[in-house]
Amino acid sequence: QVQVVESGGGLVQPGGSLRLSCAASGSISRISDMGWYRQAPARREFVAAISWSDGSANYADSVQGRFTISRDNAKNTVYLQMNSPKPEDTAVYYCRLRILPGNYGYWGQGTQVTVSS
């Protein structure tokens, strides 16, 4: 069994900051990468991902320079630091874990982020 649990969502003002966390646990052989996606209103889009082996990160153009993804290997946890969020960043944020072998994916239940004054 593998569990993926997000936390840290909530209401944030435009220009503020918020940090999301995602912890993976259970029968995990080796993590390939972890990432964040968001869904609003009808499609799920990529936000950011980080390689577990070397820490290299990728970002969607819409969040580049504002959001930062990081990891804690010892805790099997990934973070998303959201700086200067905009109303259009409002969405349910989902964490995805991929494990080796095979890059099989697991998803968390999602956490709501609302950017509003």
Summary of the structure (lengths in Angstrom):
residues: 117
radius of gyration: 13.6
end to end distance: 40.3
largest distance: 44.6
contacts: 347
relative contact order: 0.32
helix: 5%
strand: 62%
